[in-house]
Amino acid sequence: MTAWIDRRALDLFAIEHPLLLAPMAGSGGSALAIAVARAGGLGAIPCASISLETIAAEVATFRAAVPGARINLNFFAHRPVAPTAAMTQRWLDRLAPYFAEYAVDVSKLPKAGGRAPFDPAMGALVADLRPEVVSFHFGLPDDALLDRVKATGATVIATATTVAEGRWLEARGCDAIIAQGYEAGGHRGNFLTDDMTTQPGTIALVPQLVDALNVPVIAAGGIVDGRGMAAALCLGASAVQMGTAFLLSEEATSVATHRNALRTARDDTTAVTNVLTGRPARGMVNRIMRELGPLSSDALPFPLAGGPLTPLRAATEPDGVGDFQPLWSGQSGALAREARAEQIVADVVVQAARLLRL
């Protein structure tokens, strides 16, 4: 057993190694959570884009496979914005050339959405399932809902992209804070600012949050191997959260188009975009990001921007073309490996321990 020096995260989450699986909608589920838990980390299930019934089934699968292991259920805490007719038309006008190219009937576009914020029904499910950890992205739910989660005894953690956000989360009772650097893949967790030009990277954000907060800080963004873990721990993080590292793992549910894109990843092949969902998120650059953005003021608010893209994705994904779908990845995607998730965790831990001389 590795003798990690900072045990705050280990004790808080009852895990062997200071490594948390990032909850990744579309790429992570119970199989990946089970593998990470078996390797000594904290597994996670992304819950914002799946039904309550699916969440319960995923948790049951996890509990049966790794009895006694703790699980993190992740939810979104955004405030939905209802677009005006003018906003909707402006976005459809921007997409019109693509609709024409792929013969999409605009009158039959699917209803947008698919990513729900934490609500009373989810709160009731948490009370029923009793996950040991509940995490939030895009801030926190209102006080009554948050109090209901805390009443279950769950450890509550949330994402901060700035020191101000970290202080805000700690003041509202979070037990640990995820420091999401600008390198991180997937949706930015920002909620006090929409300015992407001032977002700090992991190496700048982590030590400043460590100095500003009293709760443990979990580093996220650009960490895919033991070198990244060791660096984050040296900066004062009590643990790391890793997602991109597992996108090519055997247990990941990443679709073939996503996996193929990741196999060609370089340091300069990702960008932060809002044209795929309506909120800033980092992914592999594709056609729609190049031609409309990557950041566009015309995109509908989250999560509505993605609805009209559904038929475009359906027309291209079967041919292995990811022009209109999220290909989430952090800036270190080129370092992701095709291996079993347990082996990835083991290799990360061994390398970090060696570098830290533990």
C-alpha positions as CSV (number, residue, x, y, z in Angstrom):
1,M,0.0,0.0,0.0
2,T,1.3,3.4,-1.0
3,A,1.9,5.7,2.0
4,W,0.3,8.9,0.6
5,I,1.4,11.9,2.7
6,D,-1.9,13.9,2.5
7,R,-4.7,11.6,3.7
8,R,-7.5,14.1,3.8
9,A,-9.1,13.0,0.5
10,L,-8.4,9.3,1.2
11,D,-10.1,9.5,4.6
12,L,-13.0,11.7,3.3
13,F,-13.9,9.2,0.5
14,A,-12.6,6.0,2.1
15,I,-10.4,5.2,-0.9
16,E,-6.9,3.7,-1.2
17,H,-5.5,6.1,-3.7
18,P,-6.1,9.8,-4.2
19,L,-7.8,9.4,-7.6
20,L,-11.4,10.2,-8.5
21,L,-13.0,9.2,-11.8
22,A,-14.5,12.2,-13.6
23,P,-18.2,11.6,-14.3
24,M,-18.4,11.6,-18.1
25,A,-21.8,11.6,-19.8
26,G,-21.6,9.4,-22.9
27,S,-18.3,7.8,-21.9
28,G,-18.7,6.6,-18.4
29,G,-21.1,4.4,-16.5
30,S,-21.2,1.7,-13.9
31,A,-18.6,-0.5,-15.7
32,L,-15.9,2.2,-15.6
33,A,-16.9,3.2,-12.0
34,I,-16.5,-0.4,-10.9
35,A,-13.1,-0.7,-12.5
36,V,-11.8,2.5,-10.8
37,A,-13.3,1.5,-7.5
38,R,-11.6,-2.0,-7.7
39,A,-8.3,-0.2,-8.4
40,G,-8.6,1.8,-5.2
41,G,-10.1,5.1,-6.5
42,L,-13.6,6.7,-6.3
43,G,-16.0,5.7,-9.0
44,A,-18.6,8.1,-10.4
45,I,-21.8,7.9,-12.4
46,P,-22.9,10.9,-14.5
47,C,-26.6,11.4,-13.7
48,A,-27.7,14.6,-15.5
49,S,-28.5,13.0,-18.8
50,I,-30.0,9.7,-17.8
51,S,-33.4,8.8,-16.3
52,L,-34.0,8.2,-12.6
53,E,-34.6,4.5,-13.4
54,T,-31.3,4.2,-15.1
55,I,-29.5,5.9,-12.2
56,A,-31.0,3.4,-9.8
57,A,-30.0,0.5,-12.1
58,E,-26.4,1.8,-12.5
59,V,-26.0,2.1,-8.7
60,A,-27.4,-1.4,-8.1
61,T,-24.9,-2.8,-10.7
62,F,-22.1,-1.0,-8.9
63,R,-23.2,-2.1,-5.4
64,A,-23.4,-5.7,-6.5
65,A,-20.0,-5.7,-8.2
66,V,-18.0,-3.9,-5.5
67,P,-19.7,-4.3,-2.1
68,G,-18.6,-1.7,0.4
69,A,-17.1,0.6,-2.2
70,R,-18.2,4.2,-2.2
71,I,-19.8,5.8,-5.2
72,N,-20.1,9.4,-6.4
73,L,-23.3,10.5,-8.2
74,N,-22.9,13.6,-10.2
75,F,-25.6,16.1,-11.1
76,F,-25.8,19.4,-12.8
77,A,-27.0,22.6,-11.0
78,H,-27.6,25.0,-13.9
79,R,-30.5,27.4,-14.1
80,P,-32.3,26.7,-17.4
81,V,-32.9,29.7,-19.6
82,A,-36.0,29.9,-21.8
83,P,-35.0,31.2,-25.2
84,T,-37.1,33.7,-27.1
85,A,-38.5,32.9,-30.5
86,A,-35.9,35.3,-32.0
87,M,-33.1,33.4,-30.2
88,T,-34.3,30.1,-31.5
89,Q,-34.7,31.4,-35.1
90,R,-31.2,32.9,-35.0
91,W,-29.7,29.5,-34.1
92,L,-31.7,27.7,-36.7
93,D,-30.7,30.3,-39.3
94,R,-27.0,29.6,-38.5
95,L,-27.6,25.9,-38.9
96,A,-29.7,26.2,-42.1
97,P,-26.8,25.5,-44.5
98,Y,-26.3,22.2,-42.8
99,F,-30.0,21.3,-42.8
100,A,-30.0,21.9,-46.5
101,E,-26.8,19.8,-47.1
102,Y,-28.3,16.8,-45.2
103,A,-31.9,17.3,-46.3
104,V,-33.1,17.8,-42.7
105,D,-36.8,18.7,-42.4
106,V,-36.7,21.7,-39.9
107,S,-40.4,21.2,-39.1
108,K,-39.5,17.8,-37.6
109,L,-36.5,18.7,-35.4
110,P,-36.5,16.9,-32.1
111,K,-37.2,18.6,-28.8
112,A,-34.0,20.0,-27.4
113,G,-32.8,19.2,-23.9
114,G,-31.5,16.1,-22.3
115,R,-29.5,17.5,-19.5
116,A,-31.7,18.2,-16.5
117,P,-30.7,20.2,-13.4
118,F,-30.9,18.7,-9.9
119,D,-34.6,18.7,-8.8
120,P,-36.8,17.3,-6.1
121,A,-37.2,14.0,-7.9
122,M,-33.4,13.6,-8.0
123,G,-33.3,14.6,-4.4
124,A,-35.7,11.9,-3.5
125,L,-33.7,9.4,-5.4
126,V,-30.5,10.4,-3.5
127,A,-32.4,9.9,-0.3
128,D,-33.4,6.5,-1.4
129,L,-30.1,5.3,-2.9
130,R,-27.8,6.9,-0.2
131,P,-24.7,7.4,-2.4
132,E,-21.7,8.2,-0.2
133,V,-20.7,11.1,-2.4
134,V,-22.8,13.6,-4.4
135,S,-21.1,16.0,-6.7
136,F,-22.4,19.0,-8.5
137,H,-21.4,20.9,-11.7
138,F,-22.3,24.5,-12.5
139,G,-22.6,25.5,-8.9
140,L,-25.1,24.1,-6.4
141,P,-28.9,23.5,-6.2
142,D,-31.0,25.7,-4.0
143,D,-30.6,25.5,-0.3
144,A,-33.6,23.3,0.3
145,L,-32.4,20.7,-2.2
146,L,-28.8,20.9,-0.9
147,D,-30.0,20.4,2.7
148,R,-31.9,17.3,1.6
149,V,-28.7,15.8,0.1
150,K,-26.7,16.7,3.2
151,A,-29.3,15.1,5.4
152,T,-28.6,11.7,3.8
153,G,-25.0,11.9,5.2
154,A,-23.5,12.2,1.7
155,T,-20.2,14.0,1.3
156,V,-20.8,16.9,-1.0
157,I,-18.3,18.2,-3.5
158,A,-18.5,20.6,-6.4
159,T,-16.5,22.1,-9.2
160,A,-14.7,25.5,-9.2
161,T,-13.0,27.1,-12.1
162,T,-11.8,30.1,-10.2
163,V,-10.8,30.9,-6.6
164,A,-14.0,33.0,-6.2
165,E,-16.1,30.0,-7.1
166,G,-14.1,27.8,-4.7
167,R,-14.8,30.2,-1.8
168,W,-18.5,30.4,-2.8
169,L,-18.8,26.6,-2.7
170,E,-16.9,26.2,0.6
171,A,-19.1,28.9,2.2
172,R,-22.1,26.8,1.3
173,G,-20.8,23.7,3.0
174,C,-19.0,21.7,0.4
175,D,-16.7,19.1,1.9
176,A,-14.1,19.3,-0.9
177,I,-13.6,21.4,-4.0
178,I,-12.7,20.2,-7.5
179,A,-10.3,22.6,-9.1
180,Q,-11.1,22.4,-12.8
181,G,-8.2,23.9,-14.8
182,Y,-8.8,25.3,-18.3
183,E,-7.1,22.2,-19.8
184,A,-9.9,19.9,-18.7
185,G,-12.2,18.1,-21.1
186,G,-16.0,18.3,-21.2
187,H,-18.1,21.1,-19.8
188,R,-16.6,23.9,-17.8
189,G,-18.0,24.0,-14.3
190,N,-18.1,27.8,-14.2
191,F,-21.1,29.5,-12.6
192,L,-19.9,32.9,-11.3
193,T,-18.4,33.9,-14.6
194,D,-19.0,33.3,-18.3
195,D,-15.6,34.8,-19.4
196,M,-13.6,32.0,-20.8
197,T,-10.6,34.4,-21.6
198,T,-9.7,34.6,-17.9
199,Q,-10.0,31.0,-16.9
200,P,-6.8,29.7,-15.1
201,G,-5.1,26.5,-15.9
202,T,-4.7,23.7,-13.4
203,I,-1.1,24.5,-12.4
204,A,-2.2,28.1,-11.6
205,L,-5.6,27.3,-10.1
206,V,-4.7,24.5,-7.7
207,P,-2.2,26.2,-5.4
208,Q,-4.3,29.4,-5.2
209,L,-7.4,27.4,-4.2
210,V,-5.3,25.4,-1.7
211,D,-4.2,28.6,-0.1
212,A,-7.7,30.1,-0.1
213,L,-9.7,27.2,1.2
214,N,-9.8,25.0,4.4
215,V,-11.3,22.0,2.7
216,P,-9.4,19.5,0.5
217,V,-8.8,20.5,-3.1
218,I,-9.1,17.9,-5.9
219,A,-7.1,18.8,-9.1
220,A,-8.7,18.2,-12.5
221,G,-7.5,19.1,-16.0
222,G,-4.6,17.8,-18.0
223,I,-3.9,14.9,-15.6
224,V,-3.7,11.6,-17.4
225,D,-0.7,9.9,-15.9
226,G,1.5,9.6,-12.8
227,R,3.5,12.7,-13.8
228,G,0.3,14.8,-13.7
229,M,-0.8,13.3,-10.4
230,A,2.5,13.9,-8.8
231,A,2.6,17.5,-10.0
232,A,-0.9,18.1,-8.7
233,L,-0.1,16.6,-5.3
234,C,3.1,18.7,-5.1
235,L,0.9,21.8,-5.7
236,G,-1.1,21.0,-2.6
237,A,-4.0,19.0,-4.1
238,S,-5.3,16.2,-1.8
239,A,-6.3,14.1,-4.8
240,V,-6.8,14.3,-8.6
241,Q,-9.9,13.7,-10.8
242,M,-9.2,12.1,-14.1
243,G,-11.5,11.7,-17.1
244,T,-9.7,11.9,-20.4
245,A,-7.2,9.2,-19.3
246,F,-10.1,6.7,-19.4
247,L,-11.8,7.7,-22.6
248,L,-10.1,4.9,-24.6
249,S,-10.3,2.3,-21.8
250,E,-12.1,-1.0,-22.4
251,E,-14.8,0.0,-19.9
252,A,-15.6,3.4,-21.4
253,T,-18.8,3.7,-23.4
254,S,-17.3,6.3,-25.8
255,V,-18.7,5.7,-29.3
256,A,-16.5,4.6,-32.1
257,T,-16.4,8.1,-33.7
258,H,-15.2,9.6,-30.4
259,R,-12.6,6.9,-30.0
260,N,-11.3,7.3,-33.5
261,A,-11.0,11.1,-33.0
262,L,-9.0,10.6,-29.8
263,R,-6.6,8.3,-31.5
264,T,-5.4,11.2,-33.6
265,A,-5.4,13.7,-30.7
266,R,-2.6,16.2,-30.4
267,D,-1.9,19.0,-27.9
268,D,-3.6,21.5,-30.3
269,T,-6.6,19.6,-31.4
270,T,-9.1,20.7,-28.7
271,A,-10.9,23.9,-28.1
272,V,-13.5,25.3,-25.7
273,T,-16.9,25.6,-27.5
274,N,-20.5,26.3,-26.8
275,V,-22.0,25.4,-30.2
276,L,-22.6,21.7,-29.3
277,T,-24.6,22.2,-26.1
278,G,-24.9,25.9,-25.3
279,R,-22.3,26.0,-22.5
280,P,-18.5,26.2,-22.8
281,A,-17.0,22.7,-23.0
282,R,-13.6,21.4,-24.3
283,G,-13.6,18.8,-27.0
284,M,-11.8,17.7,-30.2
285,V,-12.2,20.4,-32.9
286,N,-14.7,19.3,-35.5
287,R,-16.5,20.9,-38.5
288,I,-19.2,22.8,-36.7
289,M,-16.7,24.2,-34.1
290,R,-14.5,25.4,-36.9
291,E,-17.2,27.0,-39.0
292,L,-19.5,28.5,-36.3
293,G,-17.3,29.1,-33.4
294,P,-15.9,27.7,-31.4
295,L,-17.7,30.2,-29.2
296,S,-20.8,31.7,-30.8
297,S,-23.3,34.2,-29.4
298,D,-25.9,32.6,-31.6
299,A,-26.0,29.3,-29.8
300,L,-29.1,28.6,-27.8
301,P,-28.6,28.5,-24.0
302,F,-27.6,25.2,-22.4
303,P,-28.7,22.5,-23.2
304,L,-30.9,23.6,-26.0
305,A,-28.2,24.2,-28.6
306,G,-27.7,20.5,-29.2
307,G,-31.2,19.5,-30.0
308,P,-31.2,20.8,-33.7
309,L,-27.9,19.0,-34.2
310,T,-29.4,15.6,-33.6
311,P,-30.4,14.8,-37.2
312,L,-27.1,16.1,-38.4
313,R,-25.3,13.8,-36.0
314,A,-27.6,10.9,-37.1
315,A,-26.7,11.6,-40.7
316,T,-22.9,11.6,-40.2
317,E,-22.0,9.4,-37.2
318,P,-22.7,6.1,-38.9
319,D,-20.0,6.9,-41.4
320,G,-17.5,7.6,-38.6
321,V,-17.8,11.4,-39.1
322,G,-18.0,13.5,-35.9
323,D,-18.7,16.8,-37.5
324,F,-21.8,17.6,-35.4
325,Q,-21.3,15.7,-32.1
326,P,-19.4,16.3,-28.9
327,L,-16.0,14.7,-28.9
328,W,-15.0,15.7,-25.4
329,S,-11.4,15.6,-24.5
330,G,-8.9,17.5,-22.3
331,Q,-5.7,19.0,-23.8
332,S,-3.8,15.8,-22.8
333,G,-5.9,13.5,-24.9
334,A,-2.9,12.4,-26.9
335,L,-1.6,10.7,-23.7
336,A,-4.8,8.6,-23.3
337,R,-4.2,4.8,-23.6
338,E,-6.2,1.9,-24.8
339,A,-6.1,-0.4,-21.8
340,R,-8.3,-1.8,-18.9
341,A,-9.2,1.0,-16.5
342,E,-7.8,-0.9,-13.6
343,Q,-4.4,-1.1,-15.3
344,I,-4.6,2.6,-16.1
345,V,-5.1,3.4,-12.4
346,A,-2.4,1.1,-11.3
347,D,0.1,2.6,-13.7
348,V,-0.8,6.1,-12.7
349,V,-0.4,5.3,-9.0
350,V,2.9,3.5,-9.4
351,Q,4.4,6.3,-11.5
352,A,3.2,9.0,-9.2
353,A,4.5,7.2,-6.1
354,R,7.9,6.7,-7.7
355,L,8.2,10.4,-8.6
356,L,7.1,11.5,-5.1
357,R,9.5,8.9,-3.6
358,L,6.8,7.4,-1.5
